[in-house]
Amino acid sequence: MDRKGCLVTFEGLDGCGKSTQVRHTAQMFRDQGFEVLQIRDPGSTAVGEAAREILLNPRYAEMDTTTEILLFAVARSQLVVEVIRPALDAGKIVLSDRFYDSTTAYQGYGRQLNLDMVHRINAIGAHDLVPDLTFIFDISPETSAERMASSGKSPDRMENEKLAFHQRVRRGFLEIARQNPDRCRVLDGHETEQEIRGKIYKELLKRHYI
């Protein structure tokens, strides 16, 4: 591909393996001589990390759903303006651990907020930026819960939600992929780390990204 900036996002339920694959994918691009920036959403800016602490803290379990989605938009807006846009303009590859598809899945489908409203807020928060490619790692909510329990980490505010919530979120991600077939590639998160890495590599080759 031409040496121009590119935004690749990684989505899925907690424990799906996306964060691991962000690291592998970064190395694939670096091996081809690209400058790579790894980020997370929410996060990767001072504003974003502050919002992340509030959003994921179980202390705020009673947070209003509109407050929640607006906080995600606040974090994302700062991320786009401060980090993503400048990196893309400089010709860097930006790999984001979550982006606005997570908001659609978690708040739109999981929280069952009005999807038109969710899409409008997402567009504002992302300053109309659309990822070039999105990998969605599909696992069952049961597998997600098992993996998070075995990680030894205390569950955050989202992870504490009931199984039905995570089932809706999973359906949301799959619906996003169905509606955006050119941008989204669904990967089976139950496969081995090496198998998934190989499929990502093939997808990047097919799109002439590497």
Backbone torsions as a table, in degrees:
resi	resn	phi	psi	omega
1	MET	NA	157.3	175.4
2	ASP	-62.1	154.3	-178.7
3	ARG	-78.4	69.7	176.6
4	LYS	-122.2	162.2	-178.1
5	GLY	-65.9	153.6	-177.7
6	CYS	-150.7	135.5	178.4
7	LEU	-110.2	117.9	176.9
8	VAL	-116.5	127.6	-177.5
9	THR	-114.0	152.7	-175.8
10	PHE	-126.1	122.5	-171.5
11	GLU	-130.4	159.7	175.5
12	GLY	149.7	175.4	177.3
13	LEU	-65.3	159.0	175.7
14	ASP	-59.3	139.0	-179.9
15	GLY	84.4	6.9	-176.2
16	CYS	-78.5	-12.9	179.4
17	GLY	98.4	5.5	-176.0
18	LYS	-64.3	-39.7	-177.2
19	SER	-64.2	-38.3	176.0
20	THR	-62.7	-42.6	-178.2
21	GLN	-72.3	-25.4	172.4
22	VAL	-58.6	-44.9	-179.4
23	ARG	-64.4	-44.6	179.1
24	HIS	-62.5	-43.1	-178.0
25	THR	-66.2	-37.3	176.7
26	ALA	-58.3	-41.5	180.0
27	GLN	-67.4	-36.9	177.1
28	MET	-57.8	-46.6	-179.6
29	PHE	-67.9	-41.0	-179.4
30	ARG	-63.5	-36.1	178.5
31	ASP	-62.6	-22.5	178.2
32	GLN	-96.5	7.2	174.9
33	GLY	89.3	11.5	179.5
34	PHE	-85.5	149.1	168.3
35	GLU	-83.3	130.0	-173.7
36	VAL	-123.7	138.5	175.7
37	LEU	-121.6	122.5	177.6
38	GLN	-101.5	128.1	-178.5
39	ILE	-135.6	170.1	173.6
40	ARG	-133.4	148.9	-178.5
41	ASP	-128.7	119.1	1.3
42	PRO	-75.7	152.6	177.0
43	GLY	137.0	-164.0	176.0
44	SER	65.9	7.8	167.3
45	THR	-141.4	164.2	178.1
46	ALA	-61.4	-43.1	178.8
47	VAL	-64.5	-45.0	-178.3
48	GLY	-64.2	-39.5	179.5
49	GLU	-68.6	-35.8	176.7
50	ALA	-65.2	-43.0	177.7
51	ALA	-64.7	-39.6	179.7
52	ARG	-59.9	-42.7	-179.0
53	GLU	-61.4	-39.2	178.5
54	ILE	-70.6	-45.9	-174.3
55	LEU	-64.0	-36.6	-174.2
56	LEU	-99.7	-5.4	-177.0
57	ASN	-75.4	119.9	178.9
58	PRO	-57.9	-18.2	178.4
59	ARG	-59.4	-27.4	-177.1
60	TYR	-104.7	43.6	-176.9
61	ALA	-60.5	-27.9	-176.3
62	GLU	-92.8	16.6	-179.5
63	MET	-58.1	135.8	177.0
64	ASP	-64.8	143.4	-175.8
65	THR	-65.4	-32.7	177.2
66	THR	-70.7	-40.5	174.6
67	THR	-57.3	-43.4	-178.1
68	GLU	-59.9	-52.0	-176.6
69	ILE	-66.5	-33.4	178.2
70	LEU	-69.7	-35.1	176.1
71	LEU	-64.5	-40.2	175.6
72	PHE	-60.9	-41.4	179.9
73	ALA	-65.5	-38.7	177.2
74	VAL	-59.6	-49.2	-179.3
75	ALA	-61.5	-41.8	-176.8
76	ARG	-70.0	-39.5	178.7
77	SER	-58.5	-46.3	179.0
78	GLN	-64.1	-38.6	180.0
79	LEU	-63.5	-43.8	-179.6
80	VAL	-64.8	-48.1	-175.5
81	VAL	-70.3	-43.1	-173.5
82	GLU	-83.8	-32.7	-170.7
83	VAL	-121.0	-55.7	-168.9
84	ILE	-68.8	-53.2	-178.0
85	ARG	-57.3	-48.2	178.5
86	PRO	-60.4	-37.4	179.7
87	ALA	-66.9	-43.7	178.5
88	LEU	-63.6	-41.4	179.0
89	ASP	-63.2	-27.6	179.3
90	ALA	-88.0	3.7	177.5
91	GLY	82.2	17.6	-178.6
92	LYS	-86.6	156.9	171.5
93	ILE	-90.0	123.6	-179.9
94	VAL	-108.7	121.9	178.3
95	LEU	-111.6	116.9	-174.5
96	SER	-112.5	123.3	173.3
97	ASP	-79.0	93.3	-173.6
98	ARG	81.4	150.7	172.4
99	PHE	-154.1	-151.3	-171.0
100	TYR	-70.5	-15.9	175.3
101	ASP	-62.2	-30.7	176.2
102	SER	-65.0	-37.8	177.5
103	THR	-65.2	-42.2	177.0
104	THR	-60.6	-44.9	-177.1
105	ALA	-70.8	-47.5	-174.6
106	TYR	-79.0	-46.3	-177.3
107	GLN	-88.1	-39.8	-179.8
108	GLY	-71.9	-51.0	-178.3
109	TYR	-91.8	-46.3	-179.8
110	GLY	-64.9	-52.4	179.5
111	ARG	-82.5	-13.4	179.1
112	GLN	63.4	38.1	172.8
113	LEU	-75.2	159.8	178.7
114	ASN	-59.3	123.1	-173.4
115	LEU	-67.7	-33.8	176.8
116	ASP	-61.8	-41.5	177.3
117	MET	-63.9	-44.0	179.9
118	VAL	-58.8	-45.6	-179.0
119	HIS	-64.2	-38.2	178.7
120	ARG	-65.4	-44.8	179.2
121	ILE	-64.5	-40.5	178.1
122	ASN	-60.3	-43.2	-179.1
123	ALA	-63.6	-40.5	178.5
124	ILE	-66.0	-48.9	-177.8
125	GLY	-63.0	-34.0	-179.2
126	ALA	-91.6	2.3	-177.4
127	HIS	53.3	38.3	178.6
128	ASP	65.5	14.0	176.4
129	LEU	-75.5	132.5	179.1
130	VAL	-118.1	132.1	178.3
131	PRO	-59.9	149.7	175.3
132	ASP	-76.0	-33.5	-178.1
133	LEU	-152.1	138.7	178.5
134	THR	-129.5	124.5	172.7
135	PHE	-97.2	125.9	176.9
136	ILE	-111.1	118.5	-178.0
137	PHE	-94.5	110.5	-173.4
138	ASP	-94.9	118.7	171.6
139	ILE	-135.3	162.1	177.6
140	SER	-75.0	152.5	175.5
141	PRO	-58.8	-31.7	178.9
142	GLU	-66.1	-42.9	177.3
143	THR	-64.6	-40.3	177.2
144	SER	-57.1	-48.1	-178.7
145	ALA	-63.3	-41.5	-180.0
146	GLU	-63.6	-44.4	-178.6
147	ARG	-66.9	-40.5	-179.9
148	MET	-68.5	-36.5	178.3
149	ALA	-65.5	-38.7	-178.2
150	SER	-76.3	-14.1	-179.8
151	SER	-72.2	-21.0	179.6
152	GLY	82.4	-0.2	179.5
153	LYS	-86.8	146.8	175.9
154	SER	-68.4	136.9	-178.7
155	PRO	-65.8	141.3	177.3
156	ASP	-87.8	-175.2	-173.5
157	ARG	-62.3	-37.5	179.1
158	MET	-72.9	-42.7	-178.7
159	GLU	-64.5	-23.7	179.6
160	ASN	-74.6	-9.0	-178.8
161	GLU	-66.5	157.3	-177.2
162	LYS	-70.1	164.7	-177.4
163	LEU	-57.2	-40.8	-178.2
164	ALA	-59.6	-36.0	177.6
165	PHE	-61.1	-48.7	-177.8
166	HIS	-69.1	-28.8	173.9
167	GLN	-64.8	-41.1	177.3
168	ARG	-66.0	-39.2	178.9
169	VAL	-61.9	-45.3	178.5
170	ARG	-58.9	-46.3	178.2
171	ARG	-60.0	-36.2	178.4
172	GLY	-62.1	-46.2	178.8
173	PHE	-60.3	-42.8	-179.4
174	LEU	-67.2	-34.1	177.2
175	GLU	-69.8	-38.6	175.5
176	ILE	-58.3	-44.8	179.3
177	ALA	-63.1	-40.4	-179.7
178	ARG	-64.1	-38.3	-177.9
179	GLN	-80.0	-16.4	-177.6
180	ASN	-130.0	62.1	-173.2
181	PRO	-65.9	-27.5	-179.9
182	ASP	-75.1	-33.2	-177.2
183	ARG	-90.2	-34.4	-169.7
184	CYS	-102.4	140.8	175.4
185	ARG	-128.3	118.0	179.5
186	VAL	-88.0	130.6	177.8
187	LEU	-119.1	143.8	179.5
188	ASP	-78.0	106.6	-177.9
189	GLY	-71.2	-4.8	176.6
190	HIS	-84.4	-12.2	179.1
191	GLU	-74.0	170.1	-178.0
192	THR	-71.3	159.2	178.6
193	GLU	-55.8	-40.5	-178.3
194	GLN	-69.4	-40.0	178.8
195	GLU	-62.7	-43.8	-179.6
196	ILE	-65.8	-42.2	178.9
197	ARG	-59.4	-40.6	178.8
198	GLY	-63.4	-39.0	-180.0
199	LYS	-70.1	-36.1	175.7
200	ILE	-63.9	-44.1	179.7
201	TYR	-59.3	-44.4	179.6
202	LYS	-63.6	-38.7	179.5
203	GLU	-66.3	-40.8	178.4
204	LEU	-65.0	-38.3	176.7
205	LEU	-64.9	-44.8	-178.2
206	LYS	-59.9	-35.3	-178.9
207	ARG	-89.3	2.8	179.8
208	HIS	60.3	35.1	176.4
209	TYR	-83.6	-27.6	178.2
210	ILE	-131.9	NA	NA
